[in-house]
């Protein structure tokens, strides 16, 4: 790879949107996750100058710090839907001004930036930087171990406490549960190479108790990742490494209880797991309806809740994006004293729509931001990050310290290496293509086997939401009948608090195409086997 970022990359295949609202002009995603670039903002005939200016600004304001690797020109050109020459010429202009340079196999990196004022430094741990690359498929992931399990009766229990765990433990032939990425694509070679390099580089002291905020190398890597892919500017000292978004919610819940906040607004429909996490921490959840524009901020303001948890980039389970007007209303609500908890769910996995900036990038003083690698690599890693407003940072760090003294060090250092080397972004591009193909398979299967269903949220994510008419059977009965035939799926009503049409939430990322096709066919059979609602 040279200074122009030349590398090989397969073209992304086309896809079939499930809902007219998900389909952009031209039928393909417009824009890049990298710096949230939107080529539509470039003036006619001035794309090269516009792109070069965007890159210079990102270097100057710290979103692209020295050492950051730029995307290959072919990759960025495909994401922006421009010719490769536009990108290579923009890169050449920055190279001539001394801001970027080719580094052989390391690609094109930022080598110079204007000096920026620094705040008071916090103590830093002694950790060495590491790099690594490579990716091969994993063997198929084994299913649940057979044994006494609740079976279809799990759907008919009146108590939803632990219901997701109970379903997860139930054996099946085909699992269409949402929330799981393509685990067979885990980058084992890259991970092993990075782990070997980490073990060769760390010293004895690095295996002692560290900063409860997490390894400095990972916090630095997360800052770079968020700047490049989510438009968030932060300092490593603002990042707290956590054991996934679940722990982020637990830490924030403890903090809010100490502040006297016992009611937290949530999206309806919304994640059952997130809702149960808050309820377990002693909070009362307040349902706020979600429509085509996202969470209804007017209802939120009228309710009087002082905090809200939401998934604005890809709402679970509907897949809608919080639109511009609602974003402005929400930020106004936060400016009046409300606290936004942003779960950046599925933000990386998009296919037919442009990237959506994180709310944290617009109002860091009013937004607690939580993200993880659970949907990007694997949930078993239990690694995520939490950014909170400055006035709450010390309290969150203290809560993390007393919760577990910090995450395991080796996983943090390996992940930092994957982020710094560009391997994580290469993995994202790889699985995005795989997920997109599987999504298309599910869309065709739903059209064939569930012809009366309406599909939602097909433009991004790892799942589809399908809804049926109110005159059909309950979604719990459909899911139970499907499980009796060996197929798992989530009833939409599990994720609702208030009333709404029945439906299913179907994950497509984790299984091969033939299982998706067979699983949806079984759902169609299960639906037709049930009597209509009475």
C-alpha positions in Angstrom: 0.0 0.0 0.0 1.5 3.4 -0.9 0.8 7.0 0.1 -2.3 7.0 -2.0 -3.7 4.0 0.0 -3.8 1.5 -2.9 -5.1 -1.9 -1.9 -7.4 -4.6 -3.2 -11.0 -4.9 -2.1 -14.0 -6.7 -3.4 -17.0 -4.7 -4.5 -19.9 -4.8 -2.1 -22.9 -6.7 -3.4 -26.3 -5.1 -3.9 -29.2 -5.5 -1.6 -32.9 -5.3 -1.5 -34.4 -2.8 1.0 -37.3 -4.1 3.0 -39.2 -0.9 3.5 -39.4 2.2 1.2 -38.3 4.3 4.1 -35.0 2.4 4.2 -34.1 2.9 0.5 -31.9 5.9 -0.4 -31.7 7.3 -3.9 -29.6 5.0 -6.0 -30.4 2.0 -3.8 -27.0 2.1 -1.9 -25.5 3.6 1.2 -24.3 7.1 0.7 -21.4 8.4 2.9 -18.6 6.8 4.9 -18.3 5.9 8.6 -14.8 7.4 8.4 -15.2 10.9 9.8 -18.9 10.7 8.9 -18.0 12.0 5.5 -21.0 12.9 3.3 -20.0 13.5 -0.3 -23.4 15.2 -0.9 -21.9 18.2 1.0 -19.2 18.7 -1.6 -19.7 21.5 -4.1 -20.2 20.5 -7.8 -16.8 20.1 -9.4 -15.0 20.5 -6.1 -15.0 17.1 -4.5 -11.2 16.8 -4.3 -10.7 20.1 -2.6 -13.7 19.4 -0.3 -12.3 16.0 0.7 -8.8 17.4 1.3 -10.2 20.2 3.5 -12.2 17.6 5.5 -9.1 15.6 6.1 -7.0 18.7 7.1 -9.7 19.8 9.5 -9.8 16.3 11.1 -6.0 16.4 11.5 -6.1 19.9 12.9 -8.8 19.3 15.5 -7.5 16.0 16.7 -10.0 13.6 15.2 -7.0 12.2 13.2 -4.1 12.3 15.6 -0.5 11.6 14.5 -0.1 7.9 13.8 -3.7 7.3 12.6 -3.9 5.1 9.5 -6.1 6.4 6.7 -8.4 4.1 4.8 -7.2 2.7 1.6 -8.1 4.9 -1.3 -10.1 2.2 -3.0 -12.1 1.5 0.2 -12.9 5.2 0.8 -13.8 5.8 -2.8 -16.3 3.0 -2.7 -17.9 4.2 0.5 -18.2 7.8 -0.9 -19.3 6.6 -4.4 -16.5 8.6 -6.1 -13.7 7.6 -8.4 -10.6 6.4 -6.8 -8.7 9.4 -8.4 -10.7 11.8 -6.2 -9.3 10.1 -3.0 -5.8 9.6 -4.3 -5.5 13.3 -5.3 -6.8 14.5 -1.9 -4.3 12.2 -0.2 -1.5 13.6 -2.5 -2.3 17.1 -1.5 -2.0 16.3 2.2 1.2 14.4 1.5 2.6 17.4 -0.2 1.8 19.6 2.8 3.6 17.1 5.1 0.5 16.0 7.0 0.4 12.4 5.8 2.9 10.0 4.4 3.2 6.4 3.1 4.6 3.9 5.6 4.9 0.8 3.4 2.9 -2.1 4.7 1.5 0.2 7.5 -0.3 2.2 4.8 -0.9 6.0 4.7 -0.6 7.6 8.2 -0.9 11.0 9.7 2.6 12.3 10.5 2.1 15.9 11.5 -0.5 18.0 13.1 -0.8 21.5 14.7 0.1 21.6 18.4 -3.0 21.7 20.6 -3.3 22.9 24.2 -3.4 20.2 26.8 -5.2 20.0 30.1 -3.7 18.7 33.3 -2.3 15.3 32.8 -3.5 12.3 34.8 -1.1 9.5 35.8 -0.5 7.0 33.0 0.2 3.3 33.2 3.2 1.7 31.6 1.9 -0.2 28.6 3.6 -0.8 25.3 1.9 -0.3 21.9 1.3 -3.3 19.8 0.0 -4.1 16.2 -1.2 -7.2 14.3 -3.3 -8.3 11.4 -5.0 -11.3 9.7 -8.4 -13.0 9.5 -9.7 -16.5 8.9 -13.1 -18.1 9.5 -13.8 -20.0 12.7 -15.2 -23.4 12.8 -19.0 -23.5 13.3 -20.1 -22.4 16.8 -21.6 -25.3 18.7 -25.2 -25.1 19.8 -26.5 -25.3 23.4 -25.6 -28.5 25.4 -28.6 -30.8 25.5 -30.2 -31.2 28.9 -33.2 -30.2 31.0 -34.5 -27.0 29.4 -37.8 -25.0 29.6 -38.6 -25.6 25.9 -41.6 -23.8 24.4 -43.1 -23.2 27.9 -40.6 -20.4 28.2 -42.8 -18.3 26.0 -45.9 -18.9 28.1 -44.4 -18.0 31.5 -46.1 -14.9 32.9 -42.8 -13.8 34.5 -40.3 -12.3 32.0 -37.5 -12.3 34.5 -34.6 -14.2 32.9 -36.7 -15.2 30.0 -34.0 -14.4 27.4 -31.5 -16.5 29.3 -33.9 -19.3 29.5 -34.5 -19.2 25.7 -30.8 -18.9 25.1 -30.3 -22.2 27.0 -33.0 -24.0 25.0 -31.6 -26.4 22.3 -32.8 -25.8 18.8 -31.9 -26.6 15.2 -31.9 -23.0 13.9 -31.4 -19.9 16.1 -32.8 -16.7 14.7 -32.5 -14.8 18.0 -31.4 -11.2 17.5 -28.3 -9.5 18.9 -25.6 -11.9 17.8 -23.0 -11.2 15.0 -21.4 -13.7 12.7 -19.2 -15.5 15.3 -17.8 -17.8 12.7 -16.0 -14.8 11.2 -14.1 -13.9 14.4 -10.6 -12.8 13.3 -8.7 -15.6 15.0 -5.5 -15.2 13.1 -5.3 -11.5 13.8 -6.3 -12.0 17.4 -3.6 -14.7 18.0 -0.9 -12.6 16.3 -1.8 -9.6 18.3 -1.9 -11.6 21.5 1.6 -13.1 20.9 2.9 -9.6 20.2 1.3 -8.3 23.4 2.7 -11.0 25.6 6.2 -10.5 24.1 6.0 -6.8 24.8 4.5 -6.4 28.3 6.6 -6.4 31.4 5.9 -8.0 34.8 4.5 -4.8 36.3 1.8 -4.8 33.6 0.2 -7.9 35.1 -0.5 -6.0 38.4 -3.5 -4.0 39.3 -4.0 -1.2 36.9 -6.1 1.9 36.3 -9.8 1.1 36.9 -10.6 3.2 33.8 -8.8 0.6 31.7 -5.5 0.2 29.9 -4.3 3.5 28.5 -3.5 1.9 25.1 -7.1 0.8 24.7 -8.5 4.1 25.9 -6.3 5.8 23.3 -7.4 3.4 20.6 -11.1 3.8 21.5 -10.7 7.6 21.2 -9.3 7.1 17.7 -12.0 4.6 16.8 -14.8 6.9 17.9 -13.3 9.9 16.2 -13.0 8.1 12.9 -16.2 6.2 12.9 -18.7 8.0 15.2 -17.6 11.6 15.0 -16.9 11.8 18.7 -14.0 13.9 20.0 -12.7 12.8 23.4 -9.6 12.4 25.5 -8.4 9.0 26.7 -8.9 10.2 30.3 -12.6 10.5 29.6 -13.0 6.9 28.6 -13.9 4.1 31.1 -13.4 0.6 29.8 -16.3 -1.6 31.0 -17.6 -5.2 30.7 -20.0 -4.4 27.9 -23.0 -2.0 27.7 -24.6 -4.1 30.5 -22.0 -3.0 33.0 -22.2 0.6 31.7 -25.9 0.6 32.5 -25.2 -0.9 36.0 -22.6 1.8 36.8 -24.8 4.6 35.5 -27.7 3.2 37.4 -25.8 3.3 40.7 -24.7 6.9 40.0 -28.2 8.0 39.2 -29.6 6.4 42.3 -27.1 8.4 44.4 -28.3 11.5 42.6 -31.9 10.7 43.6 -33.0 9.7 40.1 -35.2 6.6 40.4 -37.2 6.9 37.2 -35.5 6.4 33.8 -37.4 6.7 30.5 -36.9 4.0 27.9 -38.0 3.4 24.3 -41.2 1.4 23.8 -40.7 -0.9 22.1 -37.1 -1.3 23.3 -34.6 -3.8 24.5 -36.0 -6.2 27.2 -32.5 -6.9 28.4 -31.6 -3.2 28.9 -34.9 -2.6 30.7 -34.4 -5.5 33.0 -30.8 -4.2 33.8 -32.3 -0.9 35.0 -35.1 -2.6 36.9 -32.6 -4.9 38.6 -30.7 -1.8 39.8 -33.8 -0.5 41.5 -35.1 1.9 38.9 -38.6 2.3 37.6 -38.6 2.4 33.8 -41.0 4.8 32.0 -42.1 3.8 28.5 -41.8 6.5 25.8 -43.4 5.6 22.4 -41.2 5.1 19.3 -42.5 6.0 15.9 -41.0 6.5 12.4 -39.0 9.5 13.7 -37.6 7.6 16.8 -38.4 8.3 20.4 -41.2 10.9 21.0 -39.4 13.7 22.8 -42.6 15.6 23.4 -43.9 12.7 25.5 -40.6 12.5 27.3 -40.7 16.1 28.2 -44.3 15.9 29.4 -43.5 12.9 31.6 -40.9 14.8 33.6 -38.3 12.0 33.7 -34.8 13.3 34.3 -32.9 10.6 32.4 -33.6 8.6 29.2 -32.0 5.5 27.7 -32.2 5.2 23.9 -30.6 3.7 20.8 -30.6 6.7 18.4 -28.4 5.3 15.5 -30.3 2.1 15.1 -33.3 1.7 17.4 -33.8 -1.7 18.8 -36.0 -3.4 17.7 -37.7 -1.2 15.1 -34.5 -0.1 13.3 -35.5 3.5 12.9 -33.1 6.4 13.2 -33.8 9.3 15.5 -34.5 12.0 12.9 -33.1 15.5 12.8 -36.0 17.3 14.4 -36.2 14.8 17.3 -32.4 15.1 17.8 -32.7 18.8 18.2 -35.7 18.4 20.6 -33.7 15.8 22.6 -30.6 18.0 22.9 -32.9 20.9 24.0 -34.4 18.6 26.7 -30.9 17.7 27.8 -29.8 21.4 27.9 -32.7 21.9 30.3 -31.2 19.4 32.7 -32.1 16.0 31.3 -29.5 13.2 31.0 -29.3 11.2 27.8 -27.9 7.6 28.0 -26.9 6.8 24.4 -26.5 3.0 23.7 -24.8 3.1 20.3 -26.4 -0.2 19.3 -25.5 -1.7 15.9 -24.1 1.7 14.7 -21.3 0.0 12.7 -23.6 -2.3 10.7 -25.3 -0.3 8.0 -26.0 -1.3 4.4 -28.5 1.1 2.7 -28.2 4.4 4.5 -25.6 7.0 5.3 -23.8 7.0 8.7 -25.6 8.8 11.6 -23.5 10.9 14.0 -23.6 9.9 17.6 -25.5 12.2 19.9 -22.4 12.4 22.1 -20.6 14.2 19.2 -23.2 17.0 19.4 -23.5 17.5 23.1 -20.8 15.8 25.2 -21.9 17.6 28.4 -25.4 16.1 28.3 -24.8 12.6 27.0 -23.5 9.4 28.5 -22.3 7.3 25.6 -21.9 3.5 25.8 -20.5 1.2 23.1 -18.9 -2.2 22.9 -17.4 -4.9 20.6 -20.2 -7.4 21.3 -21.9 -6.9 17.9 -18.6 -6.3 16.1 -16.4 -9.1 17.4 -18.1 -11.3 20.0 -20.2 -10.7 23.1 -18.1 -13.2 25.1 -15.2 -10.7 25.1 -17.1 -8.5 27.5 -15.4 -5.3 26.5 -17.0 -1.9 26.0 -16.5 1.7 26.8 -18.4 4.4 28.6 -18.0 8.2 28.2 -19.9 10.5 30.6 -20.1 14.2 31.2 -17.1 15.6 33.1 -19.0 16.3 36.3 -19.9 12.6 36.6 -16.6 11.0 35.5 -15.0 10.6 39.0 -18.2 9.0 40.3 -18.3 6.5 37.4 -14.6 5.7 37.8 -15.1 5.1 41.6 -18.1 2.8 40.8 -16.0 0.8 38.3 -13.2 0.5 40.9 -15.5 -0.9 43.5 -17.3 -3.1 41.0 -14.3 -5.2 39.8 -11.0 -3.1 39.9 -11.0 -3.0 36.1 -11.3 -5.3 33.1 -8.8 -8.0 32.3 -5.6 -6.5 30.8 -4.7 -9.0 28.0 -8.0 -8.6 26.2 -7.7 -4.9 26.4 -4.2 -4.8 25.0 -5.1 -7.2 22.1 -8.1 -5.1 21.2 -6.1 -1.9 21.3 -3.6 -3.5 18.8 -6.4 -4.6 16.5 -7.8 -1.0 16.5 -4.5 0.7 16.0 -3.4 -1.7 13.2 -6.6 -1.2 11.1 -7.5 -4.9 11.5 -10.7 -4.1 13.3 -11.9 -1.9 10.5 -10.9 -4.5 7.9 -12.9 -7.0 10.0 -15.9 -4.7 10.0 -15.8 -4.4 6.2 -15.6 -8.2 5.9 -18.5 -9.0 8.2 -20.6 -6.1 6.8 -20.6 -7.9 3.4 -21.4 -11.2 5.0 -24.2 -9.7 7.1 -25.6 -7.9 4.1 -25.9 -11.1 2.0 -27.6 -12.9 4.9 -30.0 -10.0 5.3 -30.9 -10.2 1.7 -31.6 -14.0 2.1 -33.9 -13.3 5.0 -35.7 -10.6 3.1 -36.4 -12.9 0.2 -37.5 -15.7 2.6 -39.9 -13.4 4.5 -41.4 -12.3 1.2 -42.0 -15.9 0.2 -43.0 -17.5 3.5 -44.5 -14.6 5.4 -46.2 -12.7 2.6 -48.5 -10.7 4.8 -45.8 -9.5 7.2 -44.4 -6.0 7.1 -40.6 -5.7 7.5 -38.9 -2.9 9.5 -35.3 -1.8 9.9 -33.7 -3.6 7.0 -31.2 -0.8 6.1 -28.9 -1.5 9.0 -28.2 -3.8 12.0 -28.2 -7.5 12.6 -31.9 -8.2 12.7 -35.2 -7.5 11.1 -38.5 -6.7 12.9 -41.6 -8.1 11.2 -45.1 -7.3 12.2 -48.4 -9.0 11.5 -52.0 -7.8 11.5 -53.9 -7.5 14.7 -56.3 -10.2 13.6 -53.6 -12.9 13.6 -52.4 -15.1 16.5 -50.2 -13.7 19.3 -46.5 -13.5 18.5 -45.8 -15.5 21.7 -47.8 -18.4 20.3 -46.0 -18.1 16.9 -42.6 -18.2 18.6 -43.7 -21.1 20.8 -45.0 -23.1 17.8 -41.7 -22.4 15.9 -39.6 -23.6 18.8 -41.6 -26.8 18.9 -40.4 -27.2 15.3 -36.8 -26.4 16.3 -36.5 -22.7 15.5 -35.9 -19.8 17.9 -37.1 -16.3 17.5 -38.1 -13.4 19.8 -41.7 -12.3 20.1 -41.9 -8.6 19.6 -44.2 -8.3 22.6 -41.3 -9.3 24.8 -39.7 -5.9 24.0 -42.9 -3.9 24.5 -44.3 -2.3 27.6 -47.5 -0.9 26.1 -49.8 -2.5 23.4 -48.8 -2.8 19.8 -49.2 -5.1 16.8 -47.8 -8.6 17.1 -44.5 -9.5 15.4 -41.1 -11.2 15.6 -37.6 -10.0 16.0 -35.4 -12.1 13.7 -31.6 -12.2 13.8 -29.8 -13.0 10.5 -26.1 -12.4 11.1 -25.1 -15.5 13.0 -26.3 -18.3 10.7 -25.6 -19.5 7.2 -28.0 -18.7 4.3 -29.6 -22.2 4.2 -30.5 -22.0 7.9 -32.1 -18.6 7.5 -34.2 -19.8 4.6 -35.3 -22.9 6.4 -35.9 -21.0 9.7 -38.2 -18.4 8.1 -40.0 -21.2 6.2 -40.7 -22.9 9.6 -42.0 -19.6 11.0 -44.4 -19.4 8.1 -45.6 -22.9 8.8 -46.0 -22.1 12.6 -48.0 -19.0 11.8 -50.3 -20.8 9.5 -50.8 -23.6 12.0 -52.4 -21.3 14.6 -56.0 -20.0 14.8 -56.6 -16.3 14.4 -56.9 -14.1 17.4 -60.2 -14.1 19.2 
